[in-house]
Each structure stands twice: as C-alpha cells, then as structure tokens.
C-alpha cells in the first residue's frame, strides 16, 4: 500500500495512494489513521486529507494549495 503523510498542521493521518477502486480496504477500515479522500498539490506535492481540507474550506473550493497556491488534484 502506497502512503504519504498529510501536510495539514499537526495531522498524523496517512493518505492511502491506492489504485484499488474505492481505496485500499485496510485504509478504509481505519479512518482515524488513513484517508482515502485527499487532494495533492501539483507543484509542491503536499497532500491534504479530507479533514484538513474539508469541502467548506476556501482552499478546497478554489482548488489551491494552502502551502504554495498551486492547483490541487485528487480524490475528494
């Protein structure tokens, strides 16, 4: 299972970068430690879980990285 750390301030969740449709079953079974929904920055490569960058966040709506301002892409 490929994983990355969430770049959110103080967040200890891991981002499950999986090609399995619907996400890795191990990650889905442990939502406190793994996020299967996340956004990745196209420039600085930072990743943000769905708790650190929720849909109501202005950065999420603009699809702009909170660290560098570049475009965000991903699975949310």
PQR file with spaces between the fields and no chain letter, atoms N, CA, C, O and H, PARSE charges and radii, in Angstrom:
ATOM       1  N    UNK     1       0.851   -1.171    0.000 -0.4000 1.5000
ATOM       2  CA   UNK     1       0.000    0.000    0.000 -0.0000 2.0000
ATOM       3  C    UNK     1       0.898    1.235    0.000  0.5500 1.7000
ATOM       4  O    UNK     1       1.731    1.397    0.892 -0.5500 1.4000
ATOM       5  N    UNK     2       0.736    2.092   -0.979 -0.4000 1.5000
ATOM       6  CA   UNK     2       1.486    3.341   -1.043 -0.0000 2.0000
ATOM       7  C    UNK     2       0.802    4.379   -0.164  0.5500 1.7000
ATOM       8  O    UNK     2      -0.406    4.592   -0.270 -0.5500 1.4000
ATOM       9  H    UNK     2       0.060    1.961   -1.704  0.4000 1.0000
ATOM      10  N    UNK     3       1.571    5.021    0.697 -0.4000 1.5000
ATOM      11  CA   UNK     3       1.022    6.029    1.600 -0.0000 2.0000
ATOM      12  C    UNK     3       1.912    7.263    1.622  0.5500 1.7000
ATOM      13  O    UNK     3       3.103    7.200    1.317 -0.5500 1.4000
ATOM      14  H    UNK     3       2.552    4.849    0.783  0.4000 1.0000
ATOM      15  N    UNK     4       1.306    8.384    1.992 -0.4000 1.5000
ATOM      16  CA   UNK     4       2.009    9.646    2.211 -0.0000 2.0000
ATOM      17  C    UNK     4       1.461   10.248    3.493  0.5500 1.7000
ATOM      18  O    UNK     4       0.355    9.919    3.924 -0.5500 1.4000
ATOM      19  H    UNK     4       0.339    8.435    2.240  0.4000 1.0000
ATOM      20  N    UNK     5       2.237   11.125    4.095 -0.4000 1.5000
ATOM      21  CA   UNK     5       1.766   11.857    5.271 -0.0000 2.0000
ATOM      22  C    UNK     5       0.918   13.043    4.827  0.5500 1.7000
ATOM      23  O    UNK     5       1.209   13.675    3.811 -0.5500 1.4000
ATOM      24  H    UNK     5       3.135   11.392    3.745  0.4000 1.0000
ATOM      25  N    UNK     6      -0.119   13.339    5.580 -0.4000 1.5000
ATOM      26  CA   UNK     6      -0.915   14.535    5.336 -0.0000 2.0000
ATOM      27  C    UNK     6      -0.071   15.751    5.725  0.5500 1.7000
ATOM      28  O    UNK     6       0.642   15.724    6.728 -0.5500 1.4000
ATOM      29  H    UNK     6      -0.355   12.826    6.405  0.4000 1.0000
ATOM      30  N    UNK     7      -0.157   16.802    4.934 -0.4000 1.5000
ATOM      31  CA   UNK     7       0.620   18.014    5.185 -0.0000 2.0000
ATOM      32  C    UNK     7      -0.132   19.025    6.043  0.5500 1.7000
ATOM      33  O    UNK     7       0.360   20.130    6.273 -0.5500 1.4000
ATOM      34  H    UNK     7      -0.736   16.823    4.119  0.4000 1.0000
ATOM      35  N    UNK     8      -1.313   18.660    6.515 -0.4000 1.5000
ATOM      36  CA   UNK     8      -2.071   19.557    7.385 -0.0000 2.0000
ATOM      37  C    UNK     8      -1.351   19.775    8.703  0.5500 1.7000
ATOM      38  O    UNK     8      -0.675   18.875    9.201 -0.5500 1.4000
ATOM      39  H    UNK     8      -1.713   17.762    6.329  0.4000 1.0000
ATOM      40  N    UNK     9      -1.492   20.966    9.270 -0.4000 1.5000
ATOM      41  CA   UNK     9      -0.818   21.305   10.528 -0.0000 2.0000
ATOM      42  C    UNK     9      -1.206   20.343   11.640  0.5500 1.7000
ATOM      43  O    UNK     9      -2.368   20.280   12.040 -0.5500 1.4000
ATOM      44  H    UNK     9      -2.041   21.697    8.865  0.4000 1.0000
ATOM      45  N    UNK    10      -0.236   19.600   12.131 -0.4000 1.5000
ATOM      46  CA   UNK    10      -0.448   18.699   13.242 -0.0000 2.0000
ATOM      47  C    UNK    10      -1.187   17.414   12.899  0.5500 1.7000
ATOM      48  O    UNK    10      -1.462   16.616   13.795 -0.5500 1.4000
ATOM      49  H    UNK    10       0.709   19.650   11.805  0.4000 1.0000
ATOM      50  N    UNK    11      -1.514   17.191   11.648 -0.4000 1.5000
ATOM      51  CA   UNK    11      -2.255   15.998   11.253 -0.0000 2.0000
ATOM      52  C    UNK    11      -1.316   14.796   11.192  0.5500 1.7000
ATOM      53  O    UNK    11      -0.211   14.879   10.656 -0.5500 1.4000
ATOM      54  H    UNK    11      -1.291   17.839   10.920  0.4000 1.0000
ATOM      55  N    UNK    12      -1.772   13.692   11.746 -0.4000 1.5000
ATOM      56  CA   UNK    12      -0.965   12.471   11.762 -0.0000 2.0000
ATOM      57  C    UNK    12      -1.536   11.394   10.844  0.5500 1.7000
ATOM      58  O    UNK    12      -1.063   10.258   10.844 -0.5500 1.4000
ATOM      59  H    UNK    12      -2.670   13.625   12.181  0.4000 1.0000
ATOM      60  N    UNK    13      -2.557   11.753   10.059 -0.4000 1.5000
ATOM      61  CA   UNK    13      -3.157   10.766    9.158 -0.0000 2.0000
ATOM      62  C    UNK    13      -2.255   10.516    7.958  0.5500 1.7000
ATOM      63  O    UNK    13      -1.455   11.363    7.563 -0.5500 1.4000
ATOM      64  H    UNK    13      -2.941   12.677   10.058  0.4000 1.0000
ATOM      65  N    UNK    14      -2.410    9.337    7.402 -0.4000 1.5000
ATOM      66  CA   UNK    14      -1.698    8.963    6.190 -0.0000 2.0000
ATOM      67  C    UNK    14      -2.682    8.986    5.033  0.5500 1.7000
ATOM      68  O    UNK    14      -3.866    8.699    5.210 -0.5500 1.4000
ATOM      69  H    UNK    14      -3.061    8.649    7.723  0.4000 1.0000
ATOM      70  N    UNK    15      -2.193    9.327    3.855 -0.4000 1.5000
ATOM      71  CA   UNK    15      -3.012    9.328    2.651 -0.0000 2.0000
ATOM      72  C    UNK    15      -2.762    8.020    1.921  0.5500 1.7000
ATOM      73  O    UNK    15      -1.622    7.721    1.564 -0.5500 1.4000
ATOM      74  H    UNK    15      -1.232    9.561    3.711  0.4000 1.0000
ATOM      75  N    UNK    16      -3.791    7.251    1.697 -0.4000 1.5000
ATOM      76  CA   UNK    16      -3.666    5.974    1.010 -0.0000 2.0000
ATOM      77  C    UNK    16      -3.734    6.206   -0.492  0.5500 1.7000
ATOM      78  O    UNK    16      -4.812    6.396   -1.056 -0.5500 1.4000
ATOM      79  H    UNK    16      -4.717    7.494    1.987  0.4000 1.0000
ATOM      80  N    UNK    17      -2.578    6.189   -1.126 -0.4000 1.5000
ATOM      81  CA   UNK    17      -2.481    6.386   -2.573 -0.0000 2.0000
ATOM      82  C    UNK    17      -2.607    5.002   -3.206  0.5500 1.7000
ATOM      83  O    UNK    17      -1.605    4.315   -3.405 -0.5500 1.4000
ATOM      84  H    UNK    17      -1.703    6.034   -0.667  0.4000 1.0000
ATOM      85  N    UNK    18      -3.823    4.598   -3.520 -0.4000 1.5000
ATOM      86  CA   UNK    18      -4.079    3.242   -3.979 -0.0000 2.0000
ATOM      87  C    UNK    18      -4.736    3.258   -5.349  0.5500 1.7000
ATOM      88  O    UNK    18      -5.525    4.150   -5.660 -0.5500 1.4000
ATOM      89  H    UNK    18      -4.637    5.156   -3.358  0.4000 1.0000
ATOM      90  N    UNK    19      -4.407    2.269   -6.160 -0.4000 1.5000
ATOM      91  CA   UNK    19      -5.065    2.132   -7.463 -0.0000 2.0000
ATOM      92  C    UNK    19      -6.292    1.228   -7.354  0.5500 1.7000
ATOM      93  O    UNK    19      -7.005    1.025   -8.337 -0.5500 1.4000
ATOM      94  H    UNK    19      -3.766    1.545   -5.907  0.4000 1.0000
ATOM      95  N    UNK    20      -6.535    0.692   -6.171 -0.4000 1.5000
ATOM      96  CA   UNK    20      -7.701   -0.159   -5.948 -0.0000 2.0000
ATOM      97  C    UNK    20      -8.951    0.723   -5.972  0.5500 1.7000
ATOM      98  O    UNK    20      -9.021    1.696   -5.221 -0.5500 1.4000
ATOM      99  H    UNK    20      -5.956    0.857   -5.373  0.4000 1.0000
ATOM     100  N    UNK    21      -9.930    0.409   -6.810 -0.4000 1.5000
ATOM     101  CA   UNK    21     -11.158    1.212   -6.836 -0.0000 2.0000
ATOM     102  C    UNK    21     -11.798    1.304   -5.447  0.5500 1.7000
ATOM     103  O    UNK    21     -11.996    0.289   -4.780 -0.5500 1.4000
ATOM     104  H    UNK    21      -9.873   -0.381   -7.420  0.4000 1.0000
ATOM     105  N    UNK    22     -12.115    2.513   -5.026 -0.4000 1.5000
ATOM     106  CA   UNK    22     -12.702    2.721   -3.713 -0.0000 2.0000
ATOM     107  C    UNK    22     -11.686    2.831   -2.591  0.5500 1.7000
ATOM     108  O    UNK    22     -12.056    3.074   -1.442 -0.5500 1.4000
ATOM     109  H    UNK    22     -11.955    3.337   -5.569  0.4000 1.0000
ATOM     110  N    UNK    23     -10.425    2.658   -2.906 -0.4000 1.5000
ATOM     111  CA   UNK    23      -9.371    2.773   -1.900 -0.0000 2.0000
ATOM     112  C    UNK    23      -9.003    1.434   -1.290  0.5500 1.7000
ATOM     113  O    UNK    23      -9.751    0.461   -1.395 -0.5500 1.4000
ATOM     114  H    UNK    23     -10.125    2.461   -3.839  0.4000 1.0000
ATOM     115  N    UNK    24      -7.867    1.397   -0.665 -0.4000 1.5000
ATOM     116  CA   UNK    24      -7.377    0.179   -0.037 -0.0000 2.0000
ATOM     117  C    UNK    24      -8.294   -0.216    1.113  0.5500 1.7000
ATOM     118  O    UNK    24      -8.643    0.635    1.932 -0.5500 1.4000
ATOM     119  H    UNK    24      -7.260    2.187   -0.580  0.4000 1.0000
ATOM     120  N    UNK    25      -8.699   -1.494    1.201 -0.4000 1.5000
ATOM     121  CA   UNK    25      -9.614   -1.914    2.271 -0.0000 2.0000
ATOM     122  C    UNK    25      -9.030   -1.738    3.670  0.5500 1.7000
ATOM     123  O    UNK    25      -9.774   -1.479    4.615 -0.5500 1.4000
ATOM     124  H    UNK    25      -8.416   -2.186    0.537  0.4000 1.0000
ATOM     125  N    UNK    26      -7.728   -1.873    3.819 -0.4000 1.5000
ATOM     126  CA   UNK    26      -7.092   -1.665    5.128 -0.0000 2.0000
ATOM     127  C    UNK    26      -7.241   -0.203    5.534  0.5500 1.7000
ATOM     128  O    UNK    26      -7.560    0.086    6.687 -0.5500 1.4000
ATOM     129  H    UNK    26      -7.123   -2.084    3.051  0.4000 1.0000
ATOM     130  N    UNK    27      -7.015    0.714    4.608 -0.4000 1.5000
ATOM     131  CA   UNK    27      -7.155    2.149    4.886 -0.0000 2.0000
ATOM     132  C    UNK    27      -8.615    2.506    5.167  0.5500 1.7000
ATOM     133  O    UNK    27      -8.896    3.278    6.083 -0.5500 1.4000
ATOM     134  H    UNK    27      -6.756    0.479    3.672  0.4000 1.0000
ATOM     135  N    UNK    28      -9.531    1.960    4.397 -0.4000 1.5000
ATOM     136  CA   UNK    28     -10.958    2.253    4.615 -0.0000 2.0000
ATOM     137  C    UNK    28     -11.425    1.774    5.978  0.5500 1.7000
ATOM     138  O    UNK    28     -12.312    2.381    6.578 -0.5500 1.4000
ATOM     139  H    UNK    28      -9.302    1.333    3.653  0.4000 1.0000
ATOM     140  N    UNK    29     -10.839    0.692    6.473 -0.4000 1.5000
ATOM     141  CA   UNK    29     -11.241    0.130    7.767 -0.0000 2.0000
ATOM     142  C    UNK    29     -10.668    0.912    8.953  0.5500 1.7000
ATOM     143  O    UNK    29     -11.085    0.695   10.091 -0.5500 1.4000
ATOM     144  H    UNK    29     -10.119    0.199    5.986  0.4000 1.0000
ATOM     145  N    UNK    30      -9.721    1.815    8.701 -0.4000 1.5000
ATOM     146  CA   UNK    30      -9.073    2.574    9.781 -0.0000 2.0000
ATOM     147  C    UNK    30      -9.050    4.067    9.444  0.5500 1.7000
ATOM     148  O    UNK    30      -7.980    4.628    9.207 -0.5500 1.4000
ATOM     149  H    UNK    30      -9.383    1.991    7.777  0.4000 1.0000
ATOM     150  N    UNK    31     -10.236    4.725    9.419 -0.4000 1.5000
ATOM     151  CA   UNK    31     -10.300    6.127    9.001 -0.0000 2.0000
ATOM     152  C    UNK    31      -9.617    7.106    9.953  0.5500 1.7000
ATOM     153  O    UNK    31      -9.351    8.244    9.566 -0.5500 1.4000
ATOM     154  H    UNK    31     -11.105    4.270    9.611  0.4000 1.0000
ATOM     155  N    UNK    32      -9.329    6.696   11.176 -0.4000 1.5000
ATOM     156  CA   UNK    32      -8.610    7.593   12.084 -0.0000 2.0000
ATOM     157  C    UNK    32      -7.150    7.739   11.697  0.5500 1.7000
ATOM     158  O    UNK    32      -6.534    8.767   11.978 -0.5500 1.4000
ATOM     159  H    UNK    32      -9.545    5.772   11.490  0.4000 1.0000
ATOM     160  N    UNK    33      -6.594    6.731   11.062 -0.4000 1.5000
ATOM     161  CA   UNK    33      -5.174    6.758   10.711 -0.0000 2.0000
ATOM     162  C    UNK    33      -4.911    6.902    9.219  0.5500 1.7000
ATOM     163  O    UNK    33      -3.811    7.289    8.822 -0.5500 1.4000
ATOM     164  H    UNK    33      -7.094    5.896   10.834  0.4000 1.0000
ATOM     165  N    UNK    34      -5.908    6.597    8.384 -0.4000 1.5000
ATOM     166  CA   UNK    34      -5.743    6.659    6.931 -0.0000 2.0000
ATOM     167  C    UNK    34      -6.861    7.481    6.301  0.5500 1.7000
ATOM     168  O    UNK    34      -8.007    7.437    6.747 -0.5500 1.4000
ATOM     169  H    UNK    34      -6.801    6.283    8.707  0.4000 1.0000
ATOM     170  N    UNK    35      -6.517    8.222    5.272 -0.4000 1.5000
ATOM     171  CA   UNK    35      -7.510    8.957    4.488 -0.0000 2.0000
ATOM     172  C    UNK    35      -7.504    8.395    3.069  0.5500 1.7000
ATOM     173  O    UNK    35      -6.445    8.268    2.455 -0.5500 1.4000
ATOM     174  H    UNK    35      -5.585    8.258    4.910  0.4000 1.0000
ATOM     175  N    UNK    36      -8.670    8.061    2.555 -0.4000 1.5000
ATOM     176  CA   UNK    36      -8.761    7.619    1.166 -0.0000 2.0000
ATOM     177  C    UNK    36      -9.263    8.758    0.278  0.5500 1.7000
ATOM     178  O    UNK    36      -9.242    8.653   -0.948 -0.5500 1.4000
ATOM     179  H    UNK    36      -9.530    8.164    3.055  0.4000 1.0000
ATOM     180  N    UNK    37      -9.717    9.854    0.908 -0.4000 1.5000
ATOM     181  CA   UNK    37     -10.141   11.052    0.179 -0.0000 2.0000
ATOM     182  C    UNK    37      -9.160   12.165    0.525  0.5500 1.7000
ATOM     183  O    UNK    37      -8.976   12.504    1.694 -0.5500 1.4000
ATOM     184  H    UNK    37      -9.734    9.940    1.905  0.4000 1.0000
ATOM     185  N    UNK    38      -8.533   12.730   -0.501 -0.4000 1.5000
ATOM     186  CA   UNK    38      -7.485   13.720   -0.265 -0.0000 2.0000
ATOM     187  C    UNK    38      -7.244   14.535   -1.524  0.5500 1.7000
ATOM     188  O    UNK    38      -7.738   14.202   -2.602 -0.5500 1.4000
ATOM     189  H    UNK    38      -8.682   12.455   -1.451  0.4000 1.0000
ATOM     190  N    UNK    39      -6.474   15.614   -1.372 -0.4000 1.5000
ATOM     191  CA   UNK    39      -6.053   16.443   -2.502 -0.0000 2.0000
ATOM     192  C    UNK    39      -4.530   16.557   -2.468  0.5500 1.7000
ATOM     193  O    UNK    39      -3.933   16.660   -1.396 -0.5500 1.4000
ATOM     194  H    UNK    39      -6.073   15.884   -0.497  0.4000 1.0000
ATOM     195  N    UNK    40      -3.908   16.539   -3.640 -0.4000 1.5000
ATOM     196  CA   UNK    40      -2.456   16.667   -3.770 -0.0000 2.0000
ATOM     197  C    UNK    40      -2.125   17.915   -4.566  0.5500 1.7000
ATOM     198  O    UNK    40      -2.815   18.241   -5.532 -0.5500 1.4000
ATOM     199  H    UNK    40      -4.393   16.456   -4.511  0.4000 1.0000
ATOM     200  N    UNK    41      -1.076   18.612   -4.166 -0.4000 1.5000
ATOM     201  CA   UNK    41      -0.620   19.802   -4.879 -0.0000 2.0000
ATOM     202  C    UNK    41       0.184   19.374   -6.103  0.5500 1.7000
ATOM     203  O    UNK    41       1.014   18.468   -6.032 -0.5500 1.4000
ATOM     204  H    UNK    41      -0.516   18.347   -3.381  0.4000 1.0000
ATOM     205  N    UNK    42      -0.075   20.037   -7.218 -0.4000 1.5000
ATOM     206  CA   UNK    42       0.634   19.713   -8.453 -0.0000 2.0000
ATOM     207  C    UNK    42       2.053   20.275   -8.469  0.5500 1.7000
ATOM     208  O    UNK    42       2.875   19.837   -9.273 -0.5500 1.4000
ATOM     209  H    UNK    42      -0.750   20.773   -7.276  0.4000 1.0000
ATOM     210  N    UNK    43       2.354   21.235   -7.596 -0.4000 1.5000
ATOM     211  CA   UNK    43       3.682   21.856   -7.597 -0.0000 2.0000
ATOM     212  C    UNK    43       4.549   21.365   -6.435  0.5500 1.7000
ATOM     213  O    UNK    43       5.610   20.786   -6.665 -0.5500 1.4000
ATOM     214  H    UNK    43       1.685   21.590   -6.943  0.4000 1.0000
ATOM     215  N    UNK    44       4.119   21.586   -5.205 -0.4000 1.5000
ATOM     216  CA   UNK    44       4.957   21.219   -4.053 -0.0000 2.0000
ATOM     217  C    UNK    44       4.728   19.780   -3.602  0.5500 1.7000
ATOM     218  O    UNK    44       5.443   19.284   -2.731 -0.5500 1.4000
ATOM     219  H    UNK    44       3.257   22.057   -5.018  0.4000 1.0000
ATOM     220  N    UNK    45       3.734   19.102   -4.189 -0.4000 1.5000
ATOM     221  CA   UNK    45       3.430   17.693   -3.918 -0.0000 2.0000
ATOM     222  C    UNK    45       2.904   17.441   -2.497  0.5500 1.7000
ATOM     223  O    UNK    45       2.869   16.292   -2.057 -0.5500 1.4000
ATOM     224  H    UNK    45       3.154   19.504   -4.897  0.4000 1.0000
ATOM     225  N    UNK    46       2.498   18.482   -1.778 -0.4000 1.5000
ATOM     226  CA   UNK    46       1.884   18.300   -0.461 -0.0000 2.0000
ATOM     227  C    UNK    46       0.527   17.646   -0.641  0.5500 1.7000
ATOM     228  O    UNK    46      -0.167   17.896   -1.626 -0.5500 1.4000
ATOM     229  H    UNK    46       2.526   19.415   -2.135  0.4000 1.0000
ATOM     230  N    UNK    47       0.153   16.809    0.316 -0.4000 1.5000
ATOM     231  CA   UNK    47      -1.143   16.159    0.287 -0.0000 2.0000
ATOM     232  C    UNK    47      -1.950   16.543    1.514  0.5500 1.7000
ATOM     233  O    UNK    47      -1.397   16.685    2.605 -0.5500 1.4000
ATOM     234  H    UNK    47       0.717   16.606    1.117  0.4000 1.0000
ATOM     235  N    UNK    48      -3.253   16.713    1.344 -0.4000 1.5000
ATOM     236  CA   UNK    48      -4.132   17.142    2.427 -0.0000 2.0000
ATOM     237  C    UNK    48      -5.332   16.214    2.514  0.5500 1.7000
ATOM     238  O    UNK    48      -6.037   15.995    1.529 -0.5500 1.4000
ATOM     239  H    UNK    48      -3.703   16.598    0.459  0.4000 1.0000
ATOM     240  N    UNK    49      -5.557   15.668    3.715 -0.4000 1.5000
ATOM     241  CA   UNK    49      -6.687   14.751    3.908 -0.0000 2.0000
ATOM     242  C    UNK    49      -8.002   15.537    3.922  0.5500 1.7000
ATOM     243  O    UNK    49      -8.015   16.768    3.957 -0.5500 1.4000
ATOM     244  H    UNK    49      -4.984   15.846    4.515  0.4000 1.0000
ATOM     245  N    UNK    50      -9.099   14.789    3.893 -0.4000 1.5000
ATOM     246  CA   UNK    50     -10.427   15.396    3.857 -0.0000 2.0000
ATOM     247  C    UNK    50     -10.790   16.127    5.140  0.5500 1.7000
ATOM     248  O    UNK    50     -11.722   16.930    5.135 -0.5500 1.4000
ATOM     249  H    UNK    50      -9.089   13.789    3.864  0.4000 1.0000
ATOM     250  N    UNK    51     -10.088   15.877    6.234 -0.4000 1.5000
ATOM     251  CA   UNK    51     -10.331   16.616    7.480 -0.0000 2.0000
ATOM     252  C    UNK    51      -9.554   17.928    7.507  0.5500 1.7000
ATOM     253  O    UNK    51     -10.054   18.929    8.020 -0.5500 1.4000
ATOM     254  H    UNK    51      -9.331   15.224    6.238  0.4000 1.0000
ATOM     255  N    UNK    52      -8.355   17.939    6.969 -0.4000 1.5000
ATOM     256  CA   UNK    52      -7.539   19.156    6.969 -0.0000 2.0000
ATOM     257  C    UNK    52      -7.969   20.138    5.888  0.5500 1.7000
ATOM     258  O    UNK    52      -7.758   21.343    6.025 -0.5500 1.4000
ATOM     259  H    UNK    52      -7.949   17.126    6.552  0.4000 1.0000
ATOM     260  N    UNK    53      -8.567   19.635    4.821 -0.4000 1.5000
ATOM     261  CA   UNK    53      -9.033   20.490    3.738 -0.0000 2.0000
ATOM     262  C    UNK    53     -10.463   20.067    3.368  0.5500 1.7000
ATOM     263  O    UNK    53     -10.689   19.492    2.303 -0.5500 1.4000
ATOM     264  H    UNK    53      -8.738   18.656    4.711  0.4000 1.0000
ATOM     265  N    UNK    54     -11.431   20.358    4.262 -0.4000 1.5000
ATOM     266  CA   UNK    54     -12.815   19.943    4.015 -0.0000 2.0000
ATOM     267  C    UNK    54     -13.446   20.743    2.869  0.5500 1.7000
ATOM     268  O    UNK    54     -12.945   21.806    2.503 -0.5500 1.4000
ATOM     269  H    UNK    54     -11.248   20.824    5.128  0.4000 1.0000
ATOM     270  N    UNK    55     -14.539   20.235    2.310 -0.4000 1.5000
ATOM     271  CA   UNK    55     -15.182   20.913    1.179 -0.0000 2.0000
ATOM     272  C    UNK    55     -15.583   22.357    1.451  0.5500 1.7000
ATOM     273  O    UNK    55     -15.659   23.154    0.516 -0.5500 1.4000
ATOM     274  H    UNK    55     -14.946   19.371    2.608  0.4000 1.0000
ATOM     275  N    UNK    56     -15.844   22.717    2.725 -0.4000 1.5000
ATOM     276  CA   UNK    56     -16.234   24.104    3.024 -0.0000 2.0000
ATOM     277  C    UNK    56     -15.041   25.054    3.122  0.5500 1.7000
ATOM     278  O    UNK    56     -15.222   26.263    3.270 -0.5500 1.4000
ATOM     279  H    UNK    56     -15.783   22.069    3.484  0.4000 1.0000
ATOM     280  N    UNK    57     -13.836   24.520    3.042 -0.4000 1.5000
ATOM     281  CA   UNK    57     -12.634   25.349    3.092 -0.0000 2.0000
ATOM     282  C    UNK    57     -12.492   26.164    1.807  0.5500 1.7000
ATOM     283  O    UNK    57     -12.759   25.646    0.722 -0.5500 1.4000
ATOM     284  H    UNK    57     -13.689   23.538    2.922  0.4000 1.0000
ATOM     285  N    UNK    58     -12.075   27.436    1.909 -0.4000 1.5000
ATOM     286  CA   UNK    58     -11.877   28.231    0.693 -0.0000 2.0000
ATOM     287  C    UNK    58     -10.788   27.641   -0.206  0.5500 1.7000
ATOM     288  O    UNK    58     -10.876   27.759   -1.428 -0.5500 1.4000
ATOM     289  H    UNK    58     -11.858   27.856    2.790  0.4000 1.0000
ATOM     290  N    UNK    59      -9.771   27.013    0.371 -0.4000 1.5000
ATOM     291  CA   UNK    59      -8.723   26.393   -0.438 -0.0000 2.0000
ATOM     292  C    UNK    59      -9.285   25.214   -1.237  0.5500 1.7000
ATOM     293  O    UNK    59      -8.889   24.986   -2.381 -0.5500 1.4000
ATOM     294  H    UNK    59      -9.699   26.917    1.364  0.4000 1.0000
ATOM     295  N    UNK    60     -10.206   24.473   -0.628 -0.4000 1.5000
ATOM     296  CA   UNK    60     -10.826   23.343   -1.330 -0.0000 2.0000
ATOM     297  C    UNK    60     -11.685   23.852   -2.480  0.5500 1.7000
ATOM     298  O    UNK    60     -11.622   23.326   -3.590 -0.5500 1.4000
ATOM     299  H    UNK    60     -10.527   24.658    0.300  0.4000 1.0000
ATOM     300  N    UNK    61     -12.484   24.872   -2.211 -0.4000 1.5000
ATOM     301  CA   UNK    61     -13.354   25.418   -3.257 -0.0000 2.0000
ATOM     302  C    UNK    61     -12.545   25.984   -4.419  0.5500 1.7000
ATOM     303  O    UNK    61     -12.929   25.823   -5.578 -0.5500 1.4000
ATOM     304  H    UNK    61     -12.535   25.300   -1.309  0.4000 1.0000
ATOM     305  N    UNK    62     -11.428   26.645   -4.120 -0.4000 1.5000
ATOM     306  CA   UNK    62     -10.596   27.223   -5.167 -0.0000 2.0000
ATOM     307  C    UNK    62      -9.630   26.216   -5.774  0.5500 1.7000
ATOM     308  O    UNK    62      -8.993   26.488   -6.792 -0.5500 1.4000
ATOM     309  H    UNK    62     -11.116   26.776   -3.180  0.4000 1.0000
ATOM     310  N    UNK    63      -9.524   25.039   -5.133 -0.4000 1.5000
ATOM     311  CA   UNK    63      -8.546   24.022   -5.536 -0.0000 2.0000
ATOM     312  C    UNK    63      -7.150   24.616   -5.569  0.5500 1.7000
ATOM     313  O    UNK    63      -6.401   24.429   -6.528 -0.5500 1.4000
ATOM     314  H    UNK    63     -10.041   24.819   -4.306  0.4000 1.0000
ATOM     315  N    UNK    64      -6.806   25.348   -4.489 -0.4000 1.5000
ATOM     316  CA   UNK    64      -5.496   25.999   -4.364 -0.0000 2.0000
ATOM     317  C    UNK    64      -4.776   25.459   -3.133  0.5500 1.7000
ATOM     318  O    UNK    64      -5.369   25.363   -2.059 -0.5500 1.4000
ATOM     319  H    UNK    64      -7.415   25.500   -3.710  0.4000 1.0000
ATOM     320  N    UNK    65      -3.518   25.110   -3.283 -0.4000 1.5000
ATOM     321  CA   UNK    65      -2.716   24.575   -2.192 -0.0000 2.0000
ATOM     322  C    UNK    65      -2.517   25.630   -1.103  0.5500 1.7000
ATOM     323  O    UNK    65      -2.118   26.755   -1.407 -0.5500 1.4000
ATOM     324  H    UNK    65      -3.036   25.188   -4.155  0.4000 1.0000
ATOM     325  N    UNK    66      -2.789   25.288    0.164 -0.4000 1.5000
ATOM     326  CA   UNK    66      -2.575   26.246    1.249 -0.0000 2.0000
ATOM     327  C    UNK    66      -1.101   26.578    1.482  0.5500 1.7000
ATOM     328  O    UNK    66      -0.791   27.598    2.097 -0.5500 1.4000
ATOM     329  H    UNK    66      -3.113   24.374    0.411  0.4000 1.0000
ATOM     330  N    UNK    67      -0.199   25.738    1.006 -0.4000 1.5000
ATOM     331  CA   UNK    67       1.233   25.973    1.214 -0.0000 2.0000
ATOM     332  C    UNK    67       1.857   26.831    0.120  0.5500 1.7000
ATOM     333  O    UNK    67       2.661   27.715    0.414 -0.5500 1.4000
ATOM     334  H    UNK    67      -0.451   24.909    0.507  0.4000 1.0000
ATOM     335  N    UNK    68       1.492   26.579   -1.155 -0.4000 1.5000
ATOM     336  CA   UNK    68       2.164   27.311   -2.240 -0.0000 2.0000
ATOM     337  C    UNK    68       1.208   27.984   -3.226  0.5500 1.7000
ATOM     338  O    UNK    68       1.649   28.768   -4.067 -0.5500 1.4000
ATOM     339  H    UNK    68       0.839   25.860   -1.394  0.4000 1.0000
ATOM     340  N    UNK    69      -0.094   27.693   -3.140 -0.4000 1.5000
ATOM     341  CA   UNK    69      -1.072   28.335   -4.004 -0.0000 2.0000
ATOM     342  C    UNK    69      -1.298   27.664   -5.354  0.5500 1.7000
ATOM     343  O    UNK    69      -2.143   28.109   -6.131 -0.5500 1.4000
ATOM     344  H    UNK    69      -0.452   27.057   -2.457  0.4000 1.0000
ATOM     345  N    UNK    70      -0.550   26.596   -5.644 -0.4000 1.5000
ATOM     346  CA   UNK    70      -0.701   25.902   -6.930 -0.0000 2.0000
ATOM     347  C    UNK    70      -1.992   25.080   -6.944  0.5500 1.7000
ATOM     348  O    UNK    70      -2.699   25.010   -5.939 -0.5500 1.4000
ATOM     349  H    UNK    70       0.137   26.235   -5.013  0.4000 1.0000
ATOM     350  N    UNK    71      -2.290   24.469   -8.070 -0.4000 1.5000
ATOM     351  CA   UNK    71      -3.509   23.685   -8.240 -0.0000 2.0000
ATOM     352  C    UNK    71      -3.480   22.407   -7.410  0.5500 1.7000
ATOM     353  O    UNK    71      -2.432   21.790   -7.224 -0.5500 1.4000
ATOM     354  H    UNK    71      -1.715   24.526   -8.887  0.4000 1.0000
ATOM     355  N    UNK    72      -4.660   22.026   -6.916 -0.4000 1.5000
ATOM     356  CA   UNK    72      -4.823   20.777   -6.182 -0.0000 2.0000
ATOM     357  C    UNK    72      -5.616   19.795   -7.039  0.5500 1.7000
ATOM     358  O    UNK    72      -6.581   20.177   -7.702 -0.5500 1.4000
ATOM     359  H    UNK    72      -5.511   22.527   -7.068  0.4000 1.0000
ATOM     360  N    UNK    73      -5.213   18.557   -7.021 -0.4000 1.5000
ATOM     361  CA   UNK    73      -5.934   17.486   -7.710 -0.0000 2.0000
ATOM     362  C    UNK    73      -6.048   16.318   -6.747  0.5500 1.7000
ATOM     363  O    UNK    73      -5.271   16.220   -5.798 -0.5500 1.4000
ATOM     364  H    UNK    73      -4.430   18.246   -6.483  0.4000 1.0000
ATOM     365  N    UNK    74      -6.991   15.447   -6.977 -0.4000 1.5000
ATOM     366  CA   UNK    74      -7.041   14.276   -6.112 -0.0000 2.0000
ATOM     367  C    UNK    74      -8.383   13.636   -6.009  0.5500 1.7000
ATOM     368  O    UNK    74      -9.229   13.735   -6.897 -0.5500 1.4000
ATOM     369  H    UNK    74      -7.622   15.527   -7.749  0.4000 1.0000
ATOM     370  N    UNK    75      -8.555   12.969   -4.887 -0.4000 1.5000
ATOM     371  CA   UNK    75      -9.728   12.131   -4.658 -0.0000 2.0000
ATOM     372  C    UNK    75     -10.552   12.645   -3.491  0.5500 1.7000
ATOM     373  O    UNK    75     -10.425   12.150   -2.371 -0.5500 1.4000
ATOM     374  H    UNK    75      -7.868   12.889   -4.165  0.4000 1.0000
ATOM     375  N    UNK    76     -11.383   13.623   -3.745 -0.4000 1.5000
ATOM     376  CA   UNK    76     -12.350   14.045   -2.724 -0.0000 2.0000
ATOM     377  C    UNK    76     -13.690   14.124   -3.414  0.5500 1.7000
ATOM     378  O    UNK    76     -14.692   14.460   -2.782 -0.5500 1.4000
ATOM     379  H    UNK    76     -11.486   14.025   -4.655  0.4000 1.0000
